Every structure is written in structure tokens, then in C-alpha cells.
Amino acid sequence: MSRIVFRLALCACLLGASSIPTASAAERTVSERTASVETDVKNLDFQVAEIRRNFTDRSGLIGATDARDRYEEGVYQYLVGDYANAATSFYILVNSRALGTPDLARDSEWYLSECLFELGNYRTAVESYRLIVDAGPAHPYYPDAARRVLETYSILGDNEGFDKFYNAFIVSGKVKTSELISYTLAKSFYRRGEAGRAKAMFEAVPENTPYYSRARYFLGVQMIREGNLAQALIEFQAAEKDQVTDDEHKRVHELAQLAIARLYYEAGDTAQATIWYGKVSKGSPNFADQLYESAWALIRQGNDTAEAREKADLATAELARSRGEREVVPDNRLTPDEAKIWSAAATQVTLFLEQFPQHRYTSSMKIDRGHLQMKLQAYDEAEANYSKVVSEYEPVVSKLLEIQGDKEVTSRFLDELTDDKKGASEDLLPGYAEEILLSRSEVGRAAAAWGALQHQRAELAESDQLVTMLTGTMSQGTNRLGNFVTARQQLEGISGSAIALQGRLVDAELLVVRSAVPGRRSELAALQKRCDNAYADAAAGSDINASVVKTLTELRKTLRGFRSEVADATPLLAIDKLWTTVETLNDKVAETQGLLIASEARELGAVQTKLTATTARVAELHADIANQTVKVDGLAQQTVQSGVRAVAETFRDDVLTADKGIVDVAWLRKGSTTDQMELLSKEQSALLRSIKQQYAALRTNADMDGEK
């Protein structure tokens, strides 16, 4: 990099020597060059200051400038929901204390706590929040952290920790209550099962606040628990009517709509239930539940309608018998109302299967589709659907039995359940079967424990690699830390640029003298040649900086002998001032290089100490994970095998149901054919009776004619 700078400077010198400008032209040229040098030296000085700050205002391997970049990256990761990487960034910032700005340091503490909370690391999160609270009311996140502490204790079920903190900070008045804190406390009491306190605090949340709809929703849930369904409906309706202002409001709004639909369904008002289910939008996270439950609301409505018709038919038949009238055979054809309801239910089921092919409800919905096709008397479609279910589910049953009976396959299946990339072609089970298994609480917990163990193993493997890498790096001598190497290269570049600036100043000084003292052209030309040769020799050599600086300094000393002949010394004074500024810049570069050496030595020692401790800790973790593996492996396998056994029975029942459906289709077809034959036979008998009657009448008439 420095060689390139010097070659550019060499070209400038050669161009400057090609002609002698007039005095006025020389003044303009020198003014422009000194202004350009002044701008460049300011930029270089700023770069040196940034490097110096980064390696003096630091704690550990991250400096102030790097810390600011890491902070901005962490905020972005947090905003896009990448809590794991954001937590890593803020953990480094908080523990290194490298952020020189107190406001950003406080923000980092809060962001770290929030990331831990969002990741479900509640124990670590509550410790992080407590550090903010312990900092006192001066911390800008003091009340928010206190609120989160209470909420986290509630989630953890740590009643003792909750009560101590509640009494110490809320009851005592150390933390001023707000609408959000009151709402958080109400939720916490709700989770603890303290219904009375929770109800009172939820009811106290005023309207026209961001927490009103949420409070009414929780009250509705509490009313359901108490069996007061009428009041629950009122609370959910209040939550649903509240104005939607953000995504959280929208989520509560849709949950309230779903709750209202369920209450109507439980009350037997399937028509109203269907209306309210329809309010939940396609983009909602509750859309799968909406489709599934609305389909069943329609199925229930259809069953009620069919049952009412059957009761009416029985009543009509009973009345006919009581009167001694001929019994009317019920018509098995669908009424328009029944056909409309069953068609709507079938549409919902089809939509569900299209939208959610791997949901835990998917397998049962495929059976329901066949049943609805039967209701609609679409026997060909029903038979095809049942046959497809049998061909699809029988292999699932076989795979489940294989998982249940082989520990190695069970382990592979546990890995599949905890893999983030589910749905691959090599998966043991289709996604909907896995979802059914994971929906069983005991299997979900076992899979989570297994996944956590695998995650710990992976992290430990990464730690092993890092220890190995660091151990090798630390044995390679100096110049090993990448950020120090980069800083050194930057300073070397700045040093080269500074020397190039000095070259430009010497060239400008030569220009001033040549234009002011034309009679000494030959002597000045010789000096110009010395300058050019110095650059050429330096660019070809190895010690560029020292050689060029020496030559430039000697040239300036020689040029002082010509200054007495220059009438206007103003440009030369400006050049002198800039030369001093560049020399000061070079001193700063040298001083910063010394700081780098000292800082690197310090941090290498810290790294070595940390490496020694980490190596010991990794060895301890290997032993801990080995013990955990024995416990988790056995328990997880037993739990999953038990769950698999139960799910296999479910799928086996589905296969039997589908087989029965195929038989039912055949039986109904046979019954329909028999009915048609009986109807035809009855029509033929009636026709014969009519013909006989007509024939008898003809014979009677013929006999009468004969007698006449």
C-alpha cells in the first residue's frame, strides 16, 4: 500500500518538474495543494484517533468502535426476532463494558434481558433483570425490569421469589405502579391461581388503555374456569369490541372471536358459532383451529338437522299407524338444507387439508372428509378417500411399530423430532404424525429434554474445537489477534499516506522557489532530480518510510538556503505549518503503535488465563453431559415409545374406520340396488294387477255382449 502511495507521489514530482509556471499561477497551484494536504491530514488524524480510542477505551477483546458496531448489529437482530444472536451480541457488550456511552450500555443490559426472556431462559433472564433493578431508579429501565422480574417469577412458579420481590419493591412503593405493572401483576396472580386478586386487578384496568382488551380476555377465561359461561361471553365480547391498534391487540381480538365461537358451540348454537368462527382471518395463527372447529360446528349442525328430520319422519309414521293409514316410507334423499350444511362442512375440511397438510388434525380430517362424502351420498368419492387413507396410514402404523420396538430407531426418531428442518424426504413419519406425537405433553417434554441435550453436546463440540484452535494459535508467537493485525495494517497505511503528504509539501515548496527564483533554475532542477531519485529508490527498496523521510528532510534543509530570495514568504509559512502538523500526526501514529503492542500483550495474557479456565470447564462439562445422557436417554426413549404405542393405536383405528367406510359404501350401494329392484317389482306387480283388472273388465263386457 505504501509503495503505491510513493509511486503516485513520484509521478506528482515528475509532473511538477516539467515546467516553470508564472508567479501568479504558482501561487494558485500552491494554495490548492496546501488546502488539499490540510484536508487529507485531518482525515488521517481522525483515523488515528479512532484506532487509538478503540484500543485504549476497551475492556477485553472488544474496543469502543467495535462495540458501537456490535451494538447496532444486536439491535437489528433483536428487531427482526433473531434473539439468539442478539443475546450473544449484548452479552459481550454488557460483560466487556466496552460501550463508552452510558445510555447505550443501559440499553444493552435491557436488550440482553429481553432476549433471554424471549428465548425462554427465564432463570438467566430474571438474574439479568435483577441487575438492572439493583442499579436503582436512576437506571432508565428500572420499572420495566421490576415488572419483568415479577412476570418471570410467575412463569417459573417461584412463589417465594415473587412474594419477596413484590413486597420489597411494589408494596413498599420503591417502584411506582403503572397500568402495565398492574396488568402484569394481574397476570401473575392469575398464573398463581389467586383468582380473587387477579379478577380484582383485571377489572380495575380502565378502558382506552392498551391493556383493556387483554384484561377482559383473561377475565373471560377466568369466568369459564368458574363455570359462569354467560359472564365469560360478555367479557370476550368486550375484548372483541375494543379497538385494534397494534399486532398484540389483533392477536387478543382474534382469540376473543375464537372464544366466543367456542362458547356458542358449547351452548348448541352452531349457527352463531359458525358466524364467529368465520371472523378469524386466514392470516391468523389461529386459522387452523378456526377451520377445524368451524367444520365440526357445521357437522354438528348437519347432524342436528338430520336428527330433526328423522324425528319428524318417525312422528309422521307413528301418526299414520295410530290412524290405521298406510305407512309412508321415509325418503332417504337429502333435503336442500342438509345438502347445504354438509357441503359447507366438506368445503371447510378440504380447505383445511389444503392449507395444513402436516397439522396434528390432518389425519382425523382425512377420515372426516370420507364421512362427509358419505353424508352427501357421493359414494365414489368416499370409497376413493377411504382407500387412500388405508394405503397411507398402514405404512405409518408399521413405522410407528418399528420406532416402538427398536431403541436405535427411537433415538433416530428423537433426533428427527428435535430437528429444526423437519419435513425432509428421509423423515421416518409424515409431519402430521409427528405433530400428533408432539401434542402429547409427555412426549413434548421428552423431546425437549432430548433436544436440549443434543444442543449441549453440539455446543460442547464447538467448545472443544475452539479450545484446540486457541491452543494452537497461542503457541504461534506474536501477531495472532486479528483485530490487532488489522489495526497495525491501518496504521502502516496511515504512516505511508502521511509521508506522501510530506512529499507533496516538499514539491509545493520547490514550486514556490522555482517560480520566485528563476535565475537558479539549474540548482533547483538538481534538487528536483534528487527528490525523484529518492522516490524511485525507495519504491524499489524495503525500508520505504525511513529512506523517503530522510531524503525529504534533507531537501527541506537545502531549500531553506533559497528562501531569502523569495519576496512573498506567505506560502512557505503555510507549508511549514502543515509540515509540523504532519510530523505531529506521525508522532501519534508511533505512539498508537506502542499502545497496540502493550494492549495486545495484556489481552494475550487474559486470553491465556481464560483459555486455561475454559479448558478445565470443558472437561467438567464432558463429565456432566455424560451423566445427563444416561438419565435423559432412557427416560426419553421410554416416554416416546409409550406415546408412539398410543398413536399407533389411533392410526390403526383410523385404518379400521376407513375399511369400515369402504364396506359401508358397498353395503349402501347394494341396499340402493335392492331398493330399486323392490321398487321395480312393486311397479311390475301394480302394472300386472292393473292389466288383470282391465282384462277382467273386458271379459265381463264381452260376456254381457254375448248374452245380448
C-alpha positions in Angstrom: 0.0 0.0 0.0 2.8 2.4 0.9 4.7 1.7 -2.4 1.6 2.7 -4.4 1.4 6.0 -2.5 5.0 6.7 -3.1 4.8 5.9 -6.8 1.8 8.3 -7.1 3.9 11.0 -5.3 6.8 10.3 -7.7 4.5 11.0 -10.6 3.4 14.2 -9.0 7.1 15.3 -8.6 8.0 14.5 -12.2 4.9 16.4 -13.5 5.8 19.4 -11.3 9.4 19.4 -12.7 8.3 19.6 -16.3 7.7 23.3 -16.5 8.1 26.6 -14.5 4.8 28.3 -14.0 4.4 32.1 -13.7 4.3 33.6 -10.2 0.6 34.1 -10.1 -0.1 30.6 -11.4 2.3 29.2 -8.9 0.5 30.9 -6.0 -2.8 29.4 -7.1 -1.3 25.9 -7.5 0.5 26.1 -4.1 -2.7 27.3 -2.4 -4.7 24.4 -3.9 -2.1 21.9 -2.9 -1.8 23.1 0.7 -5.6 23.1 1.0 -5.7 19.5 -0.3 -3.0 18.4 2.1 -4.8 20.1 5.0 -8.0 18.2 4.3 -6.1 14.9 4.0 -4.1 15.3 7.2 -7.4 16.0 9.1 -8.9 12.7 7.8 -5.8 10.8 8.7 -5.7 12.3 12.1 -9.4 11.2 12.7 -8.5 7.7 11.6 -5.6 7.5 14.1 -7.9 8.9 16.9 -10.5 6.1 16.1 -7.9 3.4 16.3 -6.4 4.9 19.5 -9.8 5.1 21.1 -10.6 1.5 20.1 -7.5 0.2 21.7 -7.3 2.4 24.8 -11.0 2.6 25.8 -11.7 -1.1 25.9 -12.3 -4.0 28.3 -11.2 -7.3 26.8 -11.0 -8.1 23.1 -13.6 -5.5 22.0 -12.9 -1.8 21.6 -15.2 1.2 21.7 -15.6 1.5 17.9 -16.1 -2.2 17.5 -18.6 -2.1 20.4 -20.7 0.5 18.7 -20.9 -1.6 15.6 -21.8 -4.7 17.6 -24.5 -2.7 19.4 -26.1 -1.6 16.2 -26.0 -5.2 14.8 -27.5 -6.5 18.0 -30.4 -4.0 17.9 -31.2 -5.1 14.3 -31.1 -8.8 15.3 -33.5 -8.1 18.2 -35.9 -6.1 16.0 -36.1 -9.0 13.4 -36.6 -11.6 16.1 -33.2 -13.2 16.0 -33.0 -13.3 19.7 -30.2 -16.0 20.0 -27.6 -13.9 18.0 -28.8 -10.7 19.5 -28.4 -12.2 23.0 -24.8 -13.1 22.1 -24.0 -9.6 20.9 -25.5 -7.9 24.0 -23.9 -10.4 26.4 -20.5 -9.4 25.0 -21.3 -5.7 25.3 -22.6 -5.9 28.8 -19.8 -8.1 30.2 -17.0 -6.3 28.3 -18.3 -2.8 29.3 -16.8 -1.6 26.1 -19.6 0.9 25.2 -18.3 4.3 26.2 -21.8 5.8 26.1 -23.8 5.1 29.3 -27.1 5.3 27.5 -26.1 2.5 25.1 -24.7 0.5 27.9 -28.0 0.6 29.8 -29.9 -0.2 26.6 -27.6 -3.3 26.1 -28.5 -4.5 29.6 -32.2 -4.3 28.9 -31.9 -5.9 25.4 -29.9 -8.8 26.8 -32.6 -9.4 29.5 -35.4 -9.2 26.9 -33.6 -11.6 24.6 -33.2 -14.1 27.4 -36.9 -13.8 28.2 -38.0 -14.3 24.6 -35.7 -17.4 24.3 -37.4 -18.9 27.4 -34.1 -18.8 29.5 -36.2 -17.5 32.4 -33.7 -18.2 35.2 -30.9 -16.3 33.5 -33.4 -13.6 32.4 -34.6 -12.9 36.0 -30.9 -12.6 37.1 -30.3 -10.1 34.3 -33.4 -8.1 35.2 -32.4 -8.1 38.8 -29.1 -6.5 37.9 -31.0 -3.6 36.4 -33.2 -3.3 39.4 -30.2 -3.4 41.7 -28.8 -0.4 39.8 -31.6 1.7 41.2 -34.2 4.2 39.9 -31.5 6.0 38.0 -31.5 3.2 35.5 -33.9 4.1 32.7 -35.3 0.6 32.6 -35.7 0.2 36.4 -39.6 0.0 36.5 -39.8 -2.2 33.4 -37.2 -4.6 34.8 -39.1 -4.8 38.1 -42.3 -5.7 36.1 -40.4 -8.4 34.2 -38.9 -9.8 37.4 -42.5 -10.4 38.7 -43.7 -11.8 35.4 -40.7 -14.2 35.2 -41.1 -15.4 38.8 -44.7 -16.1 37.9 -43.9 -18.1 34.8 -41.3 -20.1 36.8 -43.8 -20.7 39.6 -41.3 -19.3 42.1 -43.9 -18.0 44.6 -41.3 -17.4 47.2 -39.2 -15.2 44.9 -42.3 -13.4 43.7 -43.6 -12.6 47.2 -40.3 -11.3 48.4 -39.8 -9.1 45.4 -43.4 -7.9 45.4 -43.2 -6.9 49.0 -39.8 -5.3 48.7 -40.5 -3.2 45.6 -44.2 -2.9 44.9 -45.8 -2.9 48.3 -43.0 -0.7 49.7 -43.5 1.8 46.9 -39.9 1.6 45.6 -41.4 1.0 42.1 -44.3 3.3 41.1 -47.2 1.3 39.8 -48.5 1.9 36.2 -51.2 0.4 34.0 -48.6 -2.1 32.6 -47.3 -3.1 36.0 -50.9 -3.5 37.3 -51.8 -5.7 34.3 -48.6 -7.7 34.7 -49.4 -8.3 38.4 -52.9 -9.4 37.5 -51.5 -12.0 35.1 -49.0 -13.1 37.7 -51.8 -13.7 40.3 -53.8 -15.4 37.6 -50.9 -17.8 36.9 -50.5 -18.5 40.6 -54.2 -19.4 40.9 -55.1 -16.4 43.1 -58.4 -15.9 41.2 -59.8 -13.2 43.6 -56.7 -10.9 43.4 -56.3 -11.4 39.7 -60.0 -10.7 39.0 -60.0 -7.5 41.0 -56.9 -6.2 39.2 -58.1 -7.2 35.8 -61.4 -5.4 36.4 -59.6 -2.3 37.6 -57.8 -1.9 34.2 -59.6 1.1 32.6 -60.9 1.4 29.1 -59.0 3.4 26.5 -55.7 1.8 27.6 -53.6 -0.7 25.6 -54.3 -3.4 28.2 -58.1 -3.2 28.5 -58.9 -5.9 25.8 -56.2 -8.2 27.3 -57.6 -7.8 30.8 -61.2 -8.6 29.6 -59.9 -11.7 27.8 -58.3 -13.0 30.9 -61.5 -12.3 32.8 -63.4 -14.3 30.2 -61.1 -17.3 30.7 -61.4 -17.0 34.4 -65.2 -17.0 34.1 -65.1 -20.2 32.1 -63.0 -21.8 34.9 -65.7 -20.7 37.4 -68.4 -22.2 35.1 -70.0 -18.8 34.5 -70.3 -19.1 30.7 -72.8 -16.2 30.3 -70.4 -13.7 32.0 -67.5 -15.2 30.0 -69.3 -14.4 26.8 -69.8 -10.8 28.0 -66.1 -10.4 28.8 -65.0 -11.9 25.5 -67.4 -9.6 23.6 -65.9 -6.6 25.4 -62.4 -7.7 24.4 -63.6 -8.2 20.8 -65.2 -4.8 20.6 -62.1 -2.9 21.8 -60.3 -1.0 19.0 -57.4 -2.8 17.3 -54.3 -0.6 17.4 -51.4 -3.0 17.0 -50.4 -6.6 16.4 -50.9 -7.5 20.1 -54.4 -6.1 20.1 -55.2 -8.0 16.9 -54.0 -11.3 18.4 -56.2 -10.8 21.5 -59.1 -9.7 19.2 -58.9 -12.9 17.3 -58.6 -15.0 20.4 -61.7 -13.4 21.7 -63.6 -14.2 18.5 -62.5 -17.8 18.7 -63.6 -18.0 22.4 -67.0 -16.6 21.5 -67.4 -19.1 18.7 -66.5 -21.9 21.1 -69.0 -20.7 23.7 -71.8 -20.7 21.1 -70.7 -24.2 20.1 -70.9 -25.4 23.6 -74.3 -23.8 24.0 -75.5 -25.7 21.0 -76.0 -22.6 18.8 -74.0 -23.9 15.9 -75.3 -21.3 13.5 -73.8 -18.4 15.7 -70.7 -20.5 16.3 -70.2 -20.8 12.5 -70.6 -17.0 12.1 -68.0 -16.2 14.8 -65.5 -18.8 13.5 -65.7 -17.1 10.1 -64.5 -13.8 11.7 -61.0 -15.3 12.3 -58.9 -14.3 9.2 -56.8 -16.6 7.0 -53.6 -14.9 8.1 -54.3 -15.5 11.8 -52.1 -18.0 13.8 -55.4 -19.5 14.9 -56.7 -20.1 11.4 -56.1 -23.9 11.7 -58.2 -24.1 14.8 -60.8 -21.9 13.1 -61.1 -24.3 10.1 -61.1 -27.4 12.2 -63.6 -26.2 14.8 -65.9 -24.5 12.3 -66.0 -27.7 10.3 -67.2 -29.6 13.4 -69.7 -26.8 14.1 -71.2 -27.4 10.7 -71.0 -31.2 11.2 -72.9 -30.8 14.4 -75.4 -28.5 12.7 -75.9 -31.1 10.0 -76.4 -33.9 12.5 -79.0 -31.8 14.4 -80.8 -31.1 11.1 -80.8 -34.7 10.1 -81.9 -35.9 13.5 -84.8 -33.4 13.5 -85.9 -34.7 10.1 -85.7 -38.3 11.3 -87.8 -37.5 14.4 -90.3 -35.8 12.1 -90.5 -38.9 9.9 -90.9 -41.2 12.9 -93.7 -38.9 14.2 -95.5 -39.0 10.8 -95.2 -42.8 10.6 -96.5 -43.2 14.2 -99.5 -40.9 13.5 -100.3 -42.9 10.3 -100.2 -46.2 12.3 -102.4 -44.8 15.0 -105.0 -43.8 12.4 -104.7 -47.1 10.6 -103.5 -45.4 7.5 -100.9 -46.8 5.1 -97.4 -46.2 6.4 -95.4 -43.7 4.4 -91.8 -45.0 3.7 -89.3 -42.1 4.6 -87.4 -40.6 1.7 -83.7 -41.2 2.1 -82.7 -38.4 -0.2 -81.1 -35.3 1.3 -83.1 -32.2 1.9 -81.8 -29.0 0.5 -80.9 -27.7 4.0 -78.9 -30.9 4.8 -77.1 -30.8 1.5 -76.2 -27.2 2.0 -74.8 -27.8 5.5 -72.9 -31.0 4.6 -71.4 -29.3 1.5 -70.2 -26.3 3.6 -68.6 -28.7 6.1 -66.9 -30.7 3.3 -65.6 -27.4 1.9 -64.1 -26.4 5.3 -62.4 -29.9 5.6 -61.0 -29.6 2.1 -59.7 -26.1 2.8 -58.0 -27.3 6.0 -56.3 -30.2 4.2 -55.0 -27.9 1.5 -53.8 -25.3 4.0 -52.4 -27.6 6.7 -51.2 -30.9 5.2 -48.9 -31.7 8.1 -51.1 -30.5 11.1 -51.9 -32.7 14.0 -55.6 -32.5 13.0 -54.8 -33.6 9.4 -55.1 -37.3 9.9 -58.6 -37.1 11.5 -59.7 -34.6 8.9 -59.0 -37.1 6.1 -61.3 -39.6 7.8 -63.9 -36.8 8.3 -63.8 -36.0 4.6 -64.8 -39.5 3.8 -67.7 -39.4 6.3 -69.0 -36.1 4.8 -68.8 -37.6 1.3 -71.0 -40.4 2.6 -73.4 -37.9 4.0 -73.6 -36.2 0.6 -74.2 -39.6 -1.0 -71.0 -39.2 -3.1 -70.2 -42.8 -2.7 -67.5 -43.0 -5.4 -65.5 -40.1 -3.8 -66.0 -41.6 -0.3 -64.7 -45.0 -1.4 -61.6 -43.4 -3.1 -60.9 -41.3 0.0 -61.2 -44.3 2.4 -59.0 -46.4 0.2 -56.4 -43.6 0.1 -56.5 -43.3 3.9 -55.9 -47.1 4.2 -52.9 -47.1 1.8 -51.4 -44.0 3.5 -51.9 -45.0 7.2 -50.9 -48.6 7.1 -47.2 -47.7 6.4 -47.5 -45.1 9.2 -48.6 -47.8 11.6 -45.7 -50.0 10.5 -43.2 -47.2 11.1 -44.6 -46.5 14.5 -44.3 -50.1 15.5 -40.7 -50.1 14.2 -39.9 -47.0 16.3 -41.5 -48.5 19.3 -39.6 -51.8 19.1 -36.0 -50.6 18.3 -34.0 -48.3 20.6 -31.7 -47.2 17.7 -34.7 -46.2 15.6 -36.2 -44.5 18.6 -33.0 -42.4 19.0 -33.0 -41.5 15.3 -36.7 -40.5 15.6 -36.0 -38.3 18.6 -33.3 -36.6 16.6 -35.9 -36.1 13.9 -38.5 -34.6 16.3 -35.9 -32.1 17.7 -34.5 -31.2 14.2 -35.4 -27.7 13.1 -35.5 -28.9 9.5 -38.5 -31.2 9.7 -40.3 -32.4 6.6 -37.3 -33.8 4.8 -37.8 -36.8 2.5 -35.9 -39.1 4.8 -38.2 -38.5 7.8 -39.5 -41.6 9.5 -43.0 -40.3 9.8 -45.1 -37.7 7.9 -45.3 -34.3 9.6 -48.9 -34.7 10.8 -48.0 -37.9 12.7 -45.0 -36.1 14.3 -47.3 -33.3 15.3 -49.8 -35.7 16.9 -47.0 -37.2 18.9 -45.6 -33.8 20.0 -49.0 -32.6 21.0 -48.9 -35.2 23.8 -47.5 -33.3 26.7 -45.2 -36.1 28.0 -43.7 -36.7 24.5 -43.2 -32.9 24.0 -41.3 -32.7 27.3 -39.2 -35.8 26.5 -38.4 -34.4 23.0 -37.5 -31.0 24.5 -35.1 -32.7 27.0 -33.6 -34.8 24.3 -33.2 -31.7 22.1 -31.6 -29.7 24.9 -29.1 -32.5 25.5 -28.2 -32.7 21.8 -27.8 -28.9 21.8 -25.5 -29.1 24.7 -23.5 -31.8 23.0 -23.2 -29.7 19.9 -22.1 -26.6 21.9 -19.6 -28.7 23.8 -18.2 -30.0 20.5 -17.8 -26.4 19.3 -16.1 -25.5 22.6 -13.6 -28.4 22.0 -12.8 -27.0 18.6 -12.3 -23.5 19.9 -10.0 -24.7 22.7 -8.0 -26.7 20.2 -7.8 -23.7 17.8 -6.9 -21.2 20.5 -4.3 -23.6 22.0 -2.6 -23.8 18.6 -2.9 -20.1 18.0 -1.4 -19.2 21.4 1.7 -21.3 20.6 2.5 -19.4 17.3 4.1 -16.3 18.8 3.1 -12.7 18.3 0.7 -11.0 15.8 -2.1 -13.5 16.5 -5.1 -11.4 17.3 -7.0 -10.4 14.2 -8.2 -7.0 15.3 -4.6 -6.0 16.3 -3.3 -7.2 13.0 -5.9 -5.1 11.2 -5.1 -2.1 13.3 -1.4 -2.4 12.6 -2.0 -2.6 8.9 -4.2 0.5 9.1 -1.5 2.5 11.0 1.1 1.4 8.5 -1.2 2.7 5.7 -1.7 6.0 7.6 2.1 6.4 8.0 2.7 5.9 4.3 -0.1 8.4 3.5 1.5 10.9 5.9 4.9 10.6 4.2 3.2 11.1 0.9 1.7 14.3 2.2 5.2 15.4 3.2 6.3 14.7 -0.3 3.5 16.8 -1.6 4.6 19.7 0.7 8.3 19.5 -0.5 7.0 19.5 -4.1 4.9 22.6 -3.3 7.9 24.3 -1.7 10.0 23.6 -4.8 7.3 25.1 -6.9 7.3 28.3 -4.8 11.1 28.7 -5.0 11.3 27.9 -8.8 8.7 30.4 -9.6 10.2 33.1 -7.4 13.9 32.5 -8.2 14.1 31.7 -12.0 17.8 32.6 -12.1 18.7 29.4 -10.1 16.9 27.0 -12.3 19.7 24.6 -12.7 20.3 24.2 -9.0 16.6 23.7 -8.3 16.4 21.2 -11.2 19.2 19.2 -9.5 17.2 19.2 -6.2 14.1 18.0 -8.1 16.1 15.2 -9.6 17.3 14.2 -6.1 13.7 14.1 -5.0 12.7 12.0 -7.9 15.6 9.6 -7.4 14.7 9.2 -3.7 11.2 8.1 -4.5 12.4 5.7 -7.2 15.0 4.1 -5.0 12.6 3.9 -2.0 9.8 2.3 -4.1 12.2 -0.4 -5.2 13.6 -1.0 -1.7 12.2 -2.5 1.5 12.7 0.3 4.1 10.4 2.8 2.3 9.4 5.0 5.1 12.9 5.7 6.7 14.5 6.3 3.3 12.0 8.7 2.0 11.6 10.7 5.3 15.4 11.1 5.4 15.6 12.4 1.8 12.6 14.8 2.3 14.1 16.2 5.4 17.5 16.9 3.7 15.7 18.5 0.8 13.9 20.9 3.1 17.1 21.9 4.7 18.7 22.6 1.3 15.6 24.7 0.2 16.0 26.9 3.3 19.1 28.5 1.5 16.8 29.8 -1.2 14.1 31.3 1.0 15.9 34.6 1.4 15.4 35.3 -2.3 11.6 34.7 -2.2 9.8 38.0 -2.0 6.5 36.7 -0.5 7.1 34.1 2.1 3.4 33.6 3.0 3.0 30.3 1.0 6.2 28.9 2.6 4.9 29.7 6.1 1.7 27.8 5.3 3.8 24.8 4.1 5.9 25.0 7.4 2.7 24.9 9.5 1.4 21.9 7.6 4.7 20.1 7.8 4.6 20.5 11.6 1.0 19.1 11.6 2.1 16.0 9.6 5.0 15.4 11.9 2.6 15.5 14.9 0.4 13.0 13.0 3.5 10.7 12.6 4.2 11.0 16.4 0.6 10.0 17.1 0.9 7.0 14.8 4.1 5.9 16.6 2.5 6.4 20.0 -0.6 4.4 18.9 1.6 1.6 17.6 3.2 1.4 21.1 -0.3 1.3 22.7 -1.2 -1.6 20.4 1.8 -3.6 21.5 1.1 -3.1 25.2 -2.7 -3.7 24.7 -2.0 -6.9 22.7 0.4 -8.2 25.3 -2.2 -7.6 28.1 -5.0 -9.2 26.2 -3.0 -12.2 25.2 -2.3 -12.8 28.9 -6.0 -12.5 29.6 -6.8 -14.9 26.7 -4.3 -17.4 28.1 -5.9 -17.2 31.5 -9.3 -17.6 30.1 -8.2 -20.5 27.9 -6.8 -22.3 30.9 -10.1 -21.9 32.8 -12.2 -22.8 29.8 -10.2 -26.0 29.2 -10.9 -27.1 32.7 -14.6 -26.1 32.4 -15.0 -28.1 29.2 -13.6 -31.1 30.9 -16.2 -30.7 33.7 -19.0 -30.3 31.1 -18.0 -33.5 29.4 -18.5 -35.4 32.7 -21.8 -33.6 33.4 -23.2 -34.4 29.9 -22.1 -38.0 30.2 -24.2 -38.3 33.4 -27.2 -36.5 31.9 -27.1 -38.6 28.8 -27.6 -41.8 30.8 -30.7 -40.3 32.5 -32.2 -38.5 29.6 -31.7 -41.2 27.0 -33.5 -43.9 29.0 -36.4 -41.6 30.1 -36.9 -40.0 26.7 -36.9 -43.3 24.9 -39.4 -44.9 27.3 -41.7 -41.9 27.1 -41.6 -41.7 23.3 -42.1 -45.4 22.9 -45.2 -45.2 25.1 -46.5 -42.2 23.1 -45.8 -44.0 19.9 -47.7 -47.0 21.1 -50.8 -44.9 21.8 -50.6 -43.0 18.5 -50.1 -46.3 16.6 -53.4 -47.4 18.1 -55.0 -44.2 16.9 -53.8 -44.7 13.3 -54.8 -48.4 13.5 -58.3 -47.3 14.5 -58.3 -44.9 11.6 -57.4 -47.7 9.2 -60.2 -49.8 10.6 -62.6 -46.9 10.3 -61.6 -46.4 6.7 -62.0 -50.1 6.0 -65.4 -49.9 7.5 -66.2 -46.9 5.4 -65.3 -48.9 2.2 -67.7 -51.7 3.4 -70.4 -49.2 4.2 -70.1 -47.8 0.7 -70.5 -51.2 -0.8 -73.4 -52.0 1.5 -75.2 -48.8 0.7 -74.7 -49.4 -3.0 -76.2 -52.9 -2.5 -79.0 -51.5 -0.4 -79.7 -48.9 -3.1 -79.8 -51.6 -5.8 -82.1 -53.8 -3.7 -84.4 -50.9 -3.1 -84.5 -50.2 -6.7 -85.3 -53.8 -7.5 -88.0 -53.9 -4.9 -89.5 -50.7 -6.3 -89.4 -52.1 -9.8 -91.0 -55.4 -8.6 -93.8 -53.4 -6.9 -94.3 -51.3 -10.0 -94.5 -54.5 -12.1 -97.0 -56.1 -9.7 -99.1 -53.0 -9.7 -99.0 -53.0 -13.5 -100.0 -56.7 -13.7 -102.8 -56.0 -11.3 -104.0 -53.1 -13.5 -103.7 -55.3 -16.6 -105.7 -58.1 -15.0 -108.3 -55.7 -13.8 -108.6 -54.2 -17.3 -108.7 -57.8 -18.8 -111.4 -58.8 -16.3 -113.4 -55.7 -17.2 -113.1 -56.5 -20.9 -114.2 -60.1 -20.4 -117.2 -59.0 -18.4 -118.2 -56.6 -21.1 -117.7 -59.3 -23.7 -119.9 -61.8 -21.8 -122.6 -59.2 -21.5 -122.4 -58.5 -25.2 -122.7 -62.3 -25.9 -125.8 -62.6 -23.7 -127.4 -59.8 -25.6 
